[in-house]
Amino acid sequence: MAERAISTLFEGGGFFEGPRWRDGTWWVSDFYRHTVSRFTPDGAEEVVVEVEHQPSGLGWLPDGSLVITSMKDHRVLRFADGELTTLADLSDLAGGHLNDLVTDARGHTYVGNFGFDLMGGGTPANADLIRVDPDGSVTVAATDLAFPNGTVITPDGATLIVGETMGNRYTAFDLADDGTLSNRRSWAEFGALPVADSIADGLAQVVVSPDGCSLDAEGRIWCADALGNRCILVAEGGEIHDEVRVPGGLGIYACALGGPAGTTLLLCSAPDFFEHNRATAREAVLFTTEVEVPHAGLP
């Protein structure tokens, strides 16, 4: 694995998630500061909007509206012209907090959720991937996923790949123009599917825990391994081509390729992911490093 120089972009966050590169800046959610912010390449922060019930995944509709998951009240929000409104309420479909999302070129937004009460010690349960259309209509796009989380779409718009944080795997689907997912298949497997009645038992069976992720131009995925305190570069089939760790042994919970050449890898880091530790602490850090192959696809 290559040794890479790691630079600090920003310190003092609560818990960063949903990083994206757009319009020459990084866009990042912060769970516990309840903010969606833009960061310049030299680390200056501009708060774009505040989200009371914790922002996570970010995307953009074809009209340029920003789409945000609001985790705790199970809403997908739309921010445009300085106004924050509800695009869809997923309360009847989400088994736990909403988390990451990806929006395709036609404005279909695919939203994951925990599936169970992670922070409260609930029994692990699978979840649905939910599609929200630009008009706010809601459809279950795929079922029986083990904590659907970071998701990417290939440059041709024809394949959606979702990471299952408690499933040891990435799962791929054909993506139709109307937003329908089909031809479910394994994209990468890192271990057996965990079977457990408690969070502790489930996590003990996880080999790689895919969290936020980003696709590169060779069709590989940079994957934040939430339990492994690293970011790995994964090829279809599961072979790991590279690994990045950050100073202080911090966890890495999301990543994104961006920058002017698409080769800057942004890493969202914190000491851990537990709400009771992170909610009032300001120890999250954004790191960057340079890689060889640029970003591709969405987000």
Long-range contacts (C-beta under 8 A, 24 or more apart in sequence): 1-242, 1-243, 2-242, 4-244, 4-289, 4-290, 4-291, 5-289, 5-290, 6-244, 6-246, 6-247, 6-267, 6-287, 6-288, 6-289, 7-287, 7-288, 7-289, 8-43, 8-247, 8-285, 8-286, 8-287, 9-39, 9-41, 9-43, 9-266, 9-286, 9-287, 9-288, 10-39, 10-43, 10-45, 10-285, 10-286, 11-284, 11-285, 11-286, 12-282, 12-283, 12-284, 13-270, 13-282, 13-283, 13-284, 13-285, 13-286, 14-278, 14-279, 14-281, 14-282, 14-284, 15-253, 15-270, 15-273, 15-278, 15-284, 16-253, 16-254, 16-268, 16-269, 16-270, 16-284, 16-286, 17-55, 17-56, 17-57, 17-99, 17-100, 17-212, 17-253, 17-254, 17-268, 18-55, 18-56, 18-57, 18-58, 18-69, 18-100, 18-101, 18-212, 18-254, 19-212, 19-254, 19-255, 19-256, 19-258, 19-266, 19-268, 19-286, 20-58, 20-59, 20-256, 20-258, 20-299, 21-256, 21-257, 21-258, 21-259, 21-262, 21-264, 21-266, 21-295, 22-60, 24-260, 26-256, 26-258, 26-266, 26-286, 27-58, 28-266, 28-268, 28-286, 29-55, 29-56, 29-57, 29-58, 29-68, 30-55, 30-284, 31-55, 31-56, 31-71, 31-275, 31-278, 32-275, 32-278, 32-279, 32-280, 32-281, 33-282, 36-66, 36-68, 36-79, 39-286, 41-259, 41-260, 41-264, 43-286, 48-79, 49-79, 49-84, 51-77, 51-84, 54-97, 56-97, 56-98, 56-99, 56-100, 56-101, 57-98, 57-99, 57-100, 57-101, 57-102, 57-111, 57-112, 58-101, 58-299, 59-101, 59-102, 59-103, 59-109, 59-298, 59-299, 60-103, 61-103, 61-107, 61-109, 61-134, 62-105, 62-106, 62-107, 62-134, 67-101, 67-103, 67-109, 67-132, 69-98, 69-99, 69-100, 69-101, 69-111, 70-98, 71-97, 71-98, 71-99, 72-97, 74-98, 74-113, 76-101, 76-109, 76-111, 76-132, 87-132, 87-136, 88-132, 88-136, 88-137, 88-138, 90-130, 90-132, 90-138, 93-128, 93-130, 93-138, 93-140, 94-127, 94-128, 94-130, 95-125, 95-127, 95-128, 96-122, 96-127, 99-148, 99-149, 100-149, 100-150, 100-151, 100-211, 100-212, 100-254, 101-151, 102-151, 102-152, 102-153, 102-160, 102-298, 102-299, 103-298, 103-299, 104-153, 104-157, 104-160, 104-175, 104-179, 104-298, 105-157, 105-298, 106-134, 106-157, 106-177, 106-179, 107-133, 107-134, 108-132, 108-133, 108-134, 108-179, 109-133, 110-141, 110-151, 110-160, 110-162, 112-145, 112-147, 112-148, 112-149, 112-151, 112-162, 113-148, 114-147, 115-145, 115-146, 115-147, 115-148, 118-199, 119-274, 119-275, 119-276, 121-198, 121-199, 122-199, 123-197, 123-198, 124-166, 124-194, 124-196, 124-197, 124-198, 124-199, 124-202, 129-162, 129-181, 131-179, 131-181, 133-179, 139-179, 141-179, 141-180, 141-181, 142-171, 142-173, 142-181, 142-184, 145-171, 146-193, 146-194, 149-210, 149-211, 149-212, 150-210, 150-211, 150-212, 150-213, 150-223, 150-224, 150-254, 151-213, 152-213, 152-214, 152-215, 152-221, 152-297, 152-298, 152-299, 153-215, 153-297, 153-298, 153-299, 154-215, 154-219, 154-296, 154-297, 155-296, 155-297, 161-187, 161-215, 161-221, 163-210, 163-211, 163-213, 163-221, 163-223, 164-210, 165-206, 165-209, 165-210, 165-211, 165-226, 166-194, 166-202, 166-203, 166-206, 166-209, 167-193, 167-194, 168-192, 168-193, 168-194, 168-205, 168-206, 168-207, 168-208, 168-209, 169-193, 169-210, 170-210, 170-221, 170-223, 170-234, 187-236, 188-221, 188-234, 188-235, 188-236, 188-237, 188-238, 189-238, 190-238, 203-227, 208-232, 208-234, 211-252, 211-253, 211-254, 212-253, 212-254, 212-255, 212-256, 212-268, 213-254, 213-255, 214-255, 214-256, 214-257, 214-265, 214-295, 214-299, 215-257, 215-295, 215-296, 215-297, 215-298, 216-257, 216-291, 216-293, 216-294, 216-295, 216-296, 217-262, 217-293, 217-294, 217-295, 217-296, 218-293, 219-296, 220-293, 222-255, 222-257, 222-265, 222-291, 223-255, 224-252, 224-253, 224-254, 224-255, 224-267, 224-268, 225-252, 226-251, 226-252, 226-253, 226-273, 227-251, 231-255, 231-265, 231-267, 233-291, 242-291, 244-289, 246-285, 246-287, 247-287, 250-285, 256-295, 256-299, 257-291, 257-294, 257-295, 258-295, 259-288, 261-294, 262-294, 262-295, 262-296, 263-290, 263-291, 263-292, 263-293, 263-294, 263-295, 264-288, 264-289, 264-290, 264-291, 265-289, 265-290, 265-291
